[in-house]
Amino acid sequence: MSLARTHILIISLVLLSLLFLLASQTNHSPALIASALTSRLLFAANFYISPFSSVSSSNTCLVLDSESNCTLSSVTAVETAHANSRKDQERYNRIKKLSSCDIFNGKWVADNSEPLYKPGSCPFIDEAFNCFKNGRPDSDYLKYKWRPIGCQLPRFDGGKMLEMLRGKRLVFVGDSLNRNMWESLVCALRDSLKDKSRVYEVSGRQRFRTQGFYSFKFRDYMCSIDFIKSPFLVQESKFSDKSGARGETLRLDMIQGSSTKYCDADIIIFNTGHWWTHHKTFEGYNYFQEGSHVYNKLEVKEAYTKALKTWAQWVDANIDSNRTRVFFRGYSASHFRKGQWNTGGSCHGEMKPIASDTYIATYPWMMRVLESVIAEMKTPVFYLNITRMTDYRQDGHPSIYRQREIPRGPGMFQDCSHWCLPGVPDSWNELLYATLLISHYDFTGK
């Protein structure tokens, strides 16, 4: 018999002696006194036995009640402690394995589990993303989960994530695709609350539309989930020339002024991408500016590189990495067929993800640039590389269901860039949740 088990036996005999001694001097039954001593026995068991040692099964009773039934078994008590320890160890092992796994390399698999929040249940979704309320008749796009190769993602737990965010501020900074992800997260976290009124909007829609700032507070956790509109991350500039004609440029050497609103946040999730594909930006005539110089023509790749370097320099100079975690979400794939959004491009009728890599688009040049810029930064940046996983999901866009009660027919504008909610961005937040779980110990220590 091991020393640890010998100690357990001795303690058990001592407690038994005390039990029956007390029973003989009081009106209490041995069973009632046993209940009071249970916690002490469990403490002894946990103290003397390693959490991961094995204990063989036994039917030996430590205490008998008046009907000679087992009320507490010494081995049962120890096994209960071991079961909890095993669960903790299994959870630790899963998270440890997750930390060495490329969670962005995987595939979409059919899954009939419930979405993070039910369609139509969240009042905070923009009309443009609310495919359910806009009349989309199918729901198969909700029945796929992202499965990384070589590891398993934990199920999103809104309550646990809110605990990790307690007293903190998480800010999304970027374009409407980041707003897509922001609304998804707010809805998923809200769904975990018993009292949904405990989450509220700090400012109204009208103010949000005009100032580009929006915030939700989770009262019981004293945390906020914010969105700040900054589609390029660098500053857009408007001016009037000598003739009074209005013009605009993009200051590649200047971070957008709203940066003062989030530099002290606890978590910041940046993105930029889709606005760089618009006609004016992509053509690059008399639009890009550095200092007082406006380029007559500048290739969009060079302009994008300059802008990202400006962003990187600002982050390195202004973000305290001991306080703030910085994320950058990668480019979200679009699926326009036969044109772009304003030239007849469509994705309506797609019901399933792309199954073959043959039909996946070439990796975007913007992400190559981003990866090279991040590699040179002194601030740690976690790269949420969702580009490839979104490229498969041609079925997840609002398409013609981007507005309620509009005539739907040939020639109408379709949305094949943003995503239905619930939908694909929920998986991005599951990846974010997994990442925060991996860094939970460091995160809570801040």
HELIX and SHEET records of a PDB file:
HELIX    1   1 LEU A    3  GLN A   25  1                                  23    
HELIX    2   2 PRO A   30  TYR A   48  1                                  19    
HELIX    3   3 SER A   74  SER A   99  1                                  26    
HELIX    4   4 GLU A  127  PHE A  129  5                                   3    
HELIX    5   5 ASP A  140  LEU A  142  5                                   3    
HELIX    6   6 GLY A  158  MET A  164  1                                   7    
HELIX    7   7 SER A  176  ASP A  191  1                                  16    
HELIX    8   8 LYS A  196  ARG A  198  5                                   3    
HELIX    9   9 ARG A  205  GLN A  211  1                                   7    
HELIX   10  10 ARG A  219  TYR A  221  5                                   3    
HELIX   11  11 GLY A  257  LYS A  261  5                                   5    
HELIX   12  12 HIS A  274  THR A  277  5                                   4    
HELIX   13  13 HIS A  279  GLU A  283  1                                   5    
HELIX   14  14 VAL A  300  ASN A  318  1                                  19    
HELIX   15  15 ASP A  357  TYR A  359  5                                   3    
HELIX   16  16 TRP A  365  ALA A  375  1                                  11    
HELIX   17  17 THR A  387  ASP A  391  1                                   5    
HELIX   18  18 VAL A  424  ILE A  438  1                                  15    
HELIX   19  19 HIS A  440  THR A  444  1                                   5    
SHEET    1   A 2 VAL A  63  LEU A  64  0                                        
SHEET    2   A 2 CYS A  70  LEU A  72 -1                                        
SHEET    1   B 2 GLY A 106  ALA A 110  0                                        
SHEET    2   B 2 TYR A 144  PRO A 148 -1                                        
SHEET    1   C 7 VAL A 199  GLU A 201  0                                        
SHEET    2   C 7 PHE A 213  PHE A 218 -1                                        
SHEET    3   C 7 CYS A 223  LYS A 229 -1                                        
SHEET    4   C 7 ARG A 169  GLY A 174  1                                        
SHEET    5   C 7 ILE A 267  PHE A 270  1                                        
SHEET    6   C 7 ARG A 325  ARG A 329  1                                        
SHEET    7   C 7 VAL A 381  LEU A 384  1                                        
SHEET    1   D 4 VAL A 234  SER A 240  0                                        
SHEET    2   D 4 ARG A 246  ILE A 255 -1                                        
SHEET    3   D 4 PHE A 288  GLU A 290  1                                        
SHEET    4   D 4 HIS A 293  VAL A 294 -1                                        
END                                                                             
